[in-house]
Amino acid sequence: MKTLFTLLIGVTASFLTFSQQQLQNGDFESWDNIGTAEEEPTNWSSLKTADNLAGSAPQVLSQDAGRTGGFCLKLEVKEVFGIQANGIMTNGRVHAEFNPENGYVYTDPNDTRWHTAFTDQPDSIVGWYKYAPQNGDKGKIEIILHVNQGNLPYNGTENNMIARAKYEFTAAQANWTRFAKAFSYVSTANPEYILATVTSGDSTVSETGSTLWVDDLSLVYNQDTTNSIENNEMHEFAINGSNGFLYFEVEDESTDYQVSDVSGKIIQSGKASQKVPFEHKSGIYFIRIDSAKGNFIKKLYIH
């Protein structure tokens, strides 16, 4: 059963300020080794810089014309020795083997070339893509926030994960198309690293020729904010959530509320009565309270 963490707002309420760390070179404007087989975006890597089989691996990553700037990322599934080598990129490092089921990407905490230090808690990942899948193939972007060692697939590192976001690319898209995916948090601990991977094919069953273009990746932070309610009036409002319900404590029964998701879409609204049904999938939501004294917004996590 879904559990909603309690949100309480009182006289001593404090509000979070985010420094808004981002993925390095998320716009793919900076590249290394241009024109060679090891052409890669700065701070990102692929098969040609893997820790194994780099010399025999095909070049599945290249640059192409970007959506807004000069360049974007292009990934393509290619066949080598009768094996489909997935179009893959990571801000960690690729471990490649002839059996694709044994391949993975990972954070190397001991080498700054293969990890991205990260201590913030973003709400979602957004970006733009074009996709040309073959025979029902699907690509993805997957990101985890973690401590210590981090792998994708996890390979025994699940307990190190703080949060995860995964978006799958399925339908063909000839034009630049925006995507967004919220992080699902499984721990309130502070992360140490962020590990991202992008693929143009479906893991071990990818199809030769499936091609994915990606540009302008960014992390979104939706801050807890107050608009017009003074701190000395905050004691008049409280929100508590558990087991599929929202519980409001408000002095004015005419107080309105609305809930929006990370994209800003309003998914529920009404009067802030004592007990309101709230059944939604895991993710991050924002509850806005509007009363005669003003309004405020608080963040709600569903795990």
C-alpha positions as CSV (number, residue, x, y, z in Angstrom):
1,M,0.0,0.0,0.0
2,K,1.2,3.5,-0.8
3,T,2.4,5.5,2.2
4,L,2.3,9.3,2.2
5,F,4.9,11.0,4.4
6,T,3.6,13.5,6.8
7,L,3.8,17.2,6.0
8,L,3.3,19.6,8.9
9,I,3.6,23.3,8.8
10,G,4.0,25.2,12.1
11,V,5.2,28.4,13.6
12,T,8.8,27.3,13.2
13,A,8.4,26.1,9.6
14,S,11.4,26.3,7.4
15,F,11.7,26.1,3.7
16,L,14.3,24.4,1.5
17,T,16.6,26.2,-0.8
18,F,18.2,24.2,-3.5
19,S,21.6,24.9,-5.1
20,Q,20.3,23.2,-8.2
21,Q,23.2,21.0,-9.2
22,Q,22.9,19.8,-12.8
23,L,24.2,16.9,-14.9
24,Q,27.5,18.0,-16.4
25,N,27.4,19.0,-20.1
26,G,23.7,18.1,-20.3
27,D,23.4,20.2,-23.4
28,F,26.1,18.2,-25.2
29,E,27.9,21.3,-26.5
30,S,31.3,20.2,-25.3
31,W,33.0,17.2,-27.0
32,D,36.3,15.3,-26.7
33,N,38.2,13.5,-29.4
34,I,36.1,14.8,-32.2
35,G,36.5,12.9,-35.5
36,T,37.9,9.8,-33.8
37,A,36.3,6.5,-32.7
38,E,36.5,7.8,-29.1
39,E,34.4,10.9,-29.9
40,E,32.3,11.5,-26.8
41,P,30.6,14.4,-25.0
42,T,32.8,15.8,-22.2
43,N,31.9,14.1,-18.9
44,W,30.1,11.3,-20.7
45,S,31.4,7.9,-21.9
46,S,30.4,4.9,-24.1
47,L,31.7,1.6,-25.4
48,K,34.9,3.0,-26.8
49,T,36.1,4.0,-23.4
50,A,34.6,1.0,-21.6
51,D,36.7,-0.9,-19.0
52,N,36.6,-4.0,-21.2
53,L,36.4,-4.8,-25.0
54,A,36.8,-1.1,-25.9
55,G,39.1,-2.0,-28.8
56,S,36.7,-4.4,-30.5
57,A,33.5,-2.5,-29.6
58,P,31.8,-0.5,-32.4
59,Q,31.3,3.3,-32.2
60,V,27.7,3.6,-31.1
61,L,27.8,7.3,-30.0
62,S,28.4,10.4,-32.1
63,Q,27.4,14.0,-32.3
64,D,24.7,15.5,-34.5
65,A,22.9,18.8,-35.1
66,G,21.4,19.9,-31.8
67,R,17.9,21.2,-31.0
68,T,19.0,24.6,-29.7
69,G,22.8,24.8,-29.9
70,G,25.4,23.3,-32.1
71,F,25.3,19.6,-31.1
72,C,23.2,16.8,-29.6
73,L,23.8,13.2,-28.7
74,K,23.2,10.4,-31.2
75,L,23.1,6.8,-30.2
76,E,22.7,3.8,-32.5
77,V,22.5,0.1,-32.0
78,K,25.2,-1.6,-34.2
79,E,26.0,-5.3,-34.9
80,V,29.4,-6.7,-34.3
81,F,30.4,-10.4,-34.3
82,G,26.7,-11.3,-34.6
83,I,25.9,-9.4,-31.4
84,Q,23.8,-6.2,-31.2
85,A,25.8,-3.6,-29.4
86,N,23.4,-1.2,-27.7
87,G,23.7,2.5,-28.4
88,I,24.7,3.5,-24.8
89,M,26.1,6.4,-22.9
90,T,26.7,7.1,-19.2
91,N,28.2,9.7,-17.0
92,G,29.9,6.8,-15.2
93,R,31.7,4.0,-17.0
94,V,30.5,1.1,-19.2
95,H,31.5,-2.5,-18.4
96,A,31.1,-4.4,-21.6
97,E,31.2,-8.2,-22.2
98,F,30.4,-10.4,-25.3
99,N,27.3,-11.6,-23.4
100,P,25.2,-8.4,-23.2
101,E,23.4,-9.7,-20.1
102,N,26.6,-9.3,-18.2
103,G,27.1,-5.6,-19.2
104,Y,26.4,-2.7,-17.0
105,V,27.3,0.9,-16.2
106,Y,28.7,2.1,-12.9
107,T,30.0,4.8,-10.8
108,D,33.7,4.5,-9.9
109,P,34.1,6.5,-6.6
110,N,37.9,6.3,-6.8
111,D,38.3,7.9,-10.2
112,T,36.9,11.3,-11.0
113,R,36.8,10.5,-14.7
114,W,34.0,8.0,-14.1
115,H,31.8,9.6,-11.4
116,T,29.8,12.7,-10.8
117,A,29.7,13.9,-7.2
118,F,26.1,15.0,-6.4
119,T,24.5,16.0,-3.1
120,D,21.1,17.6,-4.1
121,Q,17.6,16.1,-4.3
122,P,16.1,17.0,-7.7
123,D,12.4,16.4,-8.4
124,S,12.6,15.3,-12.0
125,I,14.6,15.0,-15.2
126,V,13.5,16.7,-18.4
127,G,15.0,16.8,-21.9
128,W,14.3,16.5,-25.6
129,Y,14.6,13.5,-27.9
130,K,14.0,12.1,-31.4
131,Y,13.7,8.4,-31.9
132,A,13.8,5.9,-34.8
133,P,13.3,2.4,-33.3
134,Q,13.5,-0.8,-35.3
135,N,11.0,-3.7,-34.9
136,G,9.4,-2.5,-31.7
137,D,12.6,-1.6,-29.9
138,K,12.7,0.9,-27.1
139,G,15.3,3.1,-25.6
140,K,15.5,4.7,-22.2
141,I,17.1,7.2,-19.9
142,E,17.7,6.0,-16.3
143,I,19.2,8.0,-13.4
144,I,19.9,7.0,-9.9
145,L,21.1,9.1,-6.9
146,H,23.2,7.0,-4.6
147,V,25.9,6.6,-2.0
148,N,29.1,4.5,-2.3
149,Q,29.1,2.2,-5.4
150,G,26.3,2.5,-7.9
151,N,25.5,0.2,-10.9
152,L,22.8,0.0,-13.5
153,P,21.5,-2.7,-13.5
154,Y,21.9,-2.7,-9.8
155,N,24.0,-6.0,-9.4
156,G,23.7,-6.0,-5.6
157,T,23.9,-2.2,-5.1
158,E,20.2,-1.6,-4.5
159,N,20.7,-0.6,-0.9
160,N,23.0,2.3,-2.0
161,M,20.2,4.0,-4.0
162,I,18.5,7.2,-2.8
163,A,16.2,7.9,-5.7
164,R,15.5,6.7,-9.3
165,A,14.0,8.1,-12.4
166,K,13.4,6.0,-15.6
167,Y,11.8,7.1,-18.9
168,E,11.4,4.8,-21.8
169,F,11.4,5.9,-25.5
170,T,9.0,3.7,-27.4
171,A,7.2,5.5,-30.3
172,A,9.0,6.9,-33.3
173,Q,9.5,10.7,-33.1
174,A,10.8,12.5,-36.2
175,N,10.7,15.9,-34.4
176,W,12.2,17.1,-31.2
177,T,9.9,16.0,-28.4
178,R,10.0,17.0,-24.7
179,F,10.0,14.3,-22.0
180,A,9.9,14.5,-18.2
181,K,10.1,12.0,-15.4
182,A,9.9,12.4,-11.7
183,F,12.4,10.8,-9.3
184,S,11.0,8.2,-6.9
185,Y,12.8,8.6,-3.5
186,V,13.3,5.5,-1.4
187,S,15.5,7.2,1.3
188,T,15.7,10.6,2.9
189,A,19.6,10.3,3.1
190,N,21.7,12.7,1.1
191,P,23.2,11.2,-2.1
192,E,26.9,11.3,-2.9
193,Y,26.7,10.6,-6.6
194,I,24.4,10.7,-9.6
195,L,24.6,7.9,-12.2
196,A,22.8,8.3,-15.6
197,T,22.6,6.1,-18.6
198,V,20.9,6.6,-22.0
199,T,20.3,3.8,-24.5
200,S,18.8,3.6,-28.0
201,G,17.9,0.0,-27.7
202,D,16.2,-2.4,-25.2
203,S,19.0,-3.8,-23.2
204,T,19.9,-7.3,-24.2
205,V,17.2,-7.5,-27.0
206,S,18.1,-4.3,-28.9
207,E,17.6,-4.1,-32.6
208,T,20.3,-3.1,-35.1
209,G,19.7,0.4,-36.4
210,S,17.6,1.8,-33.5
211,T,18.7,5.4,-33.2
212,L,18.1,7.9,-30.5
213,W,18.9,11.6,-30.4
214,V,18.9,13.4,-27.1
215,D,19.5,17.1,-26.2
216,D,19.2,19.6,-23.4
217,L,19.0,17.3,-20.3
218,S,18.2,19.2,-17.1
219,L,17.2,18.5,-13.5
220,V,14.2,20.3,-12.2
221,Y,13.9,21.5,-8.6
222,N,10.5,22.6,-7.3
223,Q,11.1,24.5,-4.1
224,D,8.7,24.6,-1.1
225,T,7.5,28.2,-1.1
226,T,5.3,30.5,0.8
227,N,3.5,33.3,-1.1
228,S,1.6,35.5,1.3
229,I,1.0,33.7,4.6
230,E,3.1,35.1,7.4
231,N,5.0,32.7,9.6
232,N,3.0,33.7,12.7
233,E,-0.1,32.5,10.9
234,M,1.3,29.1,9.8
235,H,0.0,27.3,12.9
236,E,-3.5,27.6,11.4
237,F,-2.7,25.1,8.7
238,A,-1.4,21.4,8.7
239,I,-1.4,18.7,6.1
240,N,-1.0,15.0,7.0
241,G,-1.0,12.2,4.5
242,S,-1.2,8.4,4.9
243,N,-2.8,5.3,3.4
244,G,-4.5,7.0,0.4
245,F,-5.9,10.1,2.2
246,L,-5.0,13.7,2.8
247,Y,-5.8,15.1,6.2
248,F,-6.2,18.9,6.4
249,E,-6.3,20.9,9.6
250,V,-7.6,24.4,8.7
251,E,-9.6,26.9,10.7
252,D,-11.5,28.1,7.8
253,E,-13.7,25.4,6.2
254,S,-13.9,27.4,2.9
255,T,-10.2,26.9,2.3
256,D,-9.4,25.4,-1.1
257,Y,-6.6,23.1,-2.1
258,Q,-5.1,21.8,-5.3
259,V,-2.5,19.1,-6.1
260,S,-0.2,19.3,-9.1
261,D,2.5,16.9,-10.4
262,V,6.0,17.9,-11.3
263,S,5.0,19.0,-14.8
264,G,2.6,21.5,-13.2
265,K,-0.6,19.6,-14.2
266,I,-3.4,19.9,-11.6
267,I,-4.5,16.4,-10.8
268,Q,-6.8,17.0,-7.9
269,S,-8.5,20.0,-6.2
270,G,-11.4,20.8,-3.9
271,K,-12.2,22.0,-0.3
272,A,-9.6,21.2,2.3
273,S,-11.9,19.1,4.4
274,Q,-10.7,17.0,7.3
275,K,-10.2,13.8,5.2
276,V,-9.8,13.7,1.4
277,P,-9.2,10.5,-0.7
278,F,-5.9,10.7,-2.5
279,E,-4.8,7.7,-4.6
280,H,-2.0,8.4,-7.0
281,K,1.1,6.6,-8.1
282,S,4.6,7.1,-6.6
283,G,6.2,10.4,-7.2
284,I,6.4,14.0,-6.1
285,Y,3.4,16.3,-5.8
286,F,2.8,19.9,-4.7
287,I,-0.2,20.9,-2.6
288,R,-1.3,24.4,-2.7
289,I,-3.6,25.9,0.0
290,D,-5.6,29.0,-0.8
291,S,-7.4,30.7,2.1
292,A,-8.6,34.2,3.1
293,K,-5.2,34.8,4.7
294,G,-3.1,33.9,1.7
295,N,-1.6,30.7,0.2
296,F,1.3,28.4,0.4
297,I,2.7,25.3,-1.4
298,K,4.2,22.2,0.2
299,K,5.9,19.2,-1.4
300,L,4.4,15.7,-0.9
301,Y,6.3,12.5,-1.5
302,I,4.5,9.2,-2.3
303,H,6.6,6.1,-2.1
